[in-house]
Amino acid sequence: MIAVSITFLLLLSATYAEFYHGVDPNSLECDPRGEVFLLLPHFTNCSKFFTCVHGAEVEMDCAPGTIFDFPLQTCNHLWATGCHLREKNEIDGSGEEEFVGFSQQLETPLSGVVSRSASASPSDALLKCNDAESASSRLPYIGDCQRYVRCSNGSPQTLYCSDGLFFNAHTQQCDFEANVKCTDEQLDELGSEFIVYK
């Protein structure tokens, strides 16, 4: 089973590699309507990249010891890829603006990012998917430490970590269980109400 999974992942990554192999990242930009998922290399740091959120570039960090692999559209080990950087386009702005990326957001709590609905299901730790900064966040799925919620095309989407991995809210990635502070709280779906039959 593991061999089949590994073969599938290698085939899938080879397909992605073929799609972006030989493409100049300087020739690409985020889709203004936010309908195309795209990750772009950073301008100066190989271990950072930008994700496109509703047409805006949001800075993200790779896990420690990895760098962004543009052709594969993921972070990869240093030995498995080269550094892909983009050239800074000086025409876009004056250069005086300061971009506050996701790495700075981790210093502050995620208040204001999550809202709960009265008719929420366990996965409805809703992100504000129309806000560029909070839409780049990933949140733990309530009640299941191996799942998380992220925004995709303006709406929340629940995803699973690979077998044996758990979502790490601090690093925003799937990680080994020992590195994750997971409270697998069970929700009372009936809201402490129960029916008594006589």
C-alpha positions in Angstrom: 0.0 0.0 0.0 2.8 2.4 0.9 4.6 1.6 -2.3 1.5 2.3 -4.4 1.1 5.6 -2.5 4.7 6.6 -3.1 4.4 5.7 -6.8 1.3 7.8 -7.1 2.9 10.8 -5.4 6.0 10.6 -7.6 3.8 10.3 -10.7 1.8 13.3 -9.5 4.8 15.4 -8.7 6.3 14.5 -12.1 3.1 15.8 -13.7 3.5 19.1 -11.9 7.2 19.2 -12.7 6.4 18.9 -16.4 3.8 21.7 -16.1 6.1 24.3 -14.6 9.4 22.9 -15.9 11.1 25.5 -18.1 8.6 28.3 -17.1 10.1 31.6 -16.1 8.4 32.6 -12.8 9.0 36.3 -13.8 6.5 35.8 -16.6 3.7 34.8 -14.2 1.5 36.9 -11.9 -1.5 36.2 -9.6 -4.9 35.9 -11.3 -6.8 39.1 -10.4 -10.0 37.1 -10.0 -8.3 34.5 -7.8 -9.5 31.6 -9.8 -6.0 30.1 -10.6 -4.0 28.5 -7.8 -0.4 29.5 -8.1 2.7 29.7 -5.9 5.5 32.1 -6.9 9.1 32.3 -5.7 10.3 35.0 -3.4 12.5 37.8 -4.6 15.5 37.3 -2.2 14.9 34.3 0.0 14.8 30.7 -1.3 13.0 29.4 1.8 10.0 31.8 1.2 7.4 32.0 -1.5 4.2 33.8 -2.3 0.7 32.3 -2.6 -1.9 34.0 -4.7 -5.0 35.0 -2.6 -7.7 36.8 -4.5 -5.1 38.3 -6.9 -2.7 39.4 -4.2 0.6 37.9 -3.3 0.8 36.7 0.3 4.3 35.8 1.7 4.7 32.3 3.2 7.6 30.4 4.7 8.8 26.9 3.9 9.4 24.5 6.8 12.9 24.7 8.3 15.5 22.9 6.1 13.5 23.3 2.9 13.4 25.7 0.1 10.7 26.6 -2.4 10.6 24.3 -5.5 8.8 26.4 -8.2 8.4 23.6 -10.8 6.8 21.3 -8.2 4.9 24.2 -6.5 5.9 23.0 -3.0 8.7 23.3 -0.5 11.4 20.6 -1.0 14.7 19.5 0.6 17.8 21.4 -0.3 19.3 18.3 -2.0 16.3 17.8 -4.2 15.9 21.2 -5.9 17.7 24.4 -6.8 16.8 27.9 -5.6 14.3 29.7 -7.8 14.0 33.5 -7.3 12.1 36.2 -9.1 13.4 39.5 -10.2 11.8 42.5 -8.4 9.6 44.6 -10.7 10.5 48.2 -9.8 7.5 49.6 -11.8 4.8 48.4 -9.4 5.3 50.7 -6.5 7.5 53.2 -4.8 9.2 50.6 -2.6 8.2 52.4 0.6 5.3 50.1 1.4 6.0 47.4 4.0 4.4 44.1 3.4 3.2 42.3 6.5 3.3 38.6 5.6 2.0 35.5 7.3 5.2 35.0 9.3 4.5 38.2 11.2 0.9 37.2 11.8 2.0 34.2 13.9 3.2 36.6 16.6 -0.4 37.7 17.2 -3.3 35.4 18.0 -5.7 34.4 15.2 -8.5 36.6 16.7 -10.7 38.0 14.0 -9.7 35.3 11.6 -12.1 32.6 12.8 -15.8 33.0 13.2 -18.3 30.3 14.2 -21.7 29.9 12.7 -24.7 28.8 14.8 -25.4 26.0 12.3 -21.8 25.0 12.2 -20.6 21.5 11.6 -17.3 20.4 13.2 -15.4 21.6 10.1 -16.8 25.1 10.2 -13.9 27.0 11.8 -14.7 29.4 9.1 -11.9 31.6 7.7 -12.6 35.0 6.3 -11.8 33.8 2.8 -12.5 37.3 1.3 -9.7 38.9 3.3 -6.3 38.3 1.7 -4.3 38.0 4.9 -6.6 35.7 6.8 -7.4 33.7 3.7 -3.8 32.5 3.6 -4.2 30.9 7.0 -4.9 27.3 7.7 -6.8 26.3 10.8 -7.2 23.0 12.6 -10.3 21.1 11.9 -12.3 20.9 15.2 -12.5 17.3 16.4 -9.9 15.8 14.1 -6.2 16.6 14.4 -5.4 15.0 11.0 -7.5 17.6 9.1 -7.3 21.3 8.6 -9.3 24.1 6.9 -8.0 26.5 4.2 -9.5 28.9 1.7 -9.8 27.8 -1.9 -11.4 30.1 -4.5 -13.0 32.2 -1.8 -14.6 29.5 0.4 -13.3 27.2 3.2 -12.1 23.7 2.2 -11.4 20.8 4.5 -8.2 18.8 3.7 -6.6 15.7 5.2 -2.9 15.3 6.2 -1.1 12.3 4.8 -1.4 9.1 6.8 0.3 9.4 10.2 0.7 13.1 10.1 -1.2 15.7 12.1 -1.9 19.4 11.4 0.5 21.7 13.2 -1.2 25.1 13.7 2.0 26.8 14.5 3.9 25.8 11.3 0.7 25.7 9.2 1.8 22.3 7.8 1.2 18.6 8.4 3.7 17.3 10.9 4.6 14.3 13.1 2.3 13.8 16.1 5.2 14.5 18.5 5.6 18.0 17.1 1.9 18.9 17.3 -0.1 20.2 20.2 -3.4 18.7 19.4 -6.5 18.7 21.5 -8.8 16.3 19.8 -11.9 17.8 21.5 -15.2 16.1 20.8 -18.1 18.4 20.1 -21.5 17.9 21.6 -23.4 17.9 18.3 -26.8 18.0 20.2 -25.8 21.1 22.2 -26.4 19.3 25.5 -29.9 18.5 24.4 -31.2 15.0 24.3 -34.5 13.4 23.6 -36.2 11.3 26.3 -38.6 8.6 25.0 -41.3 7.3 27.3 
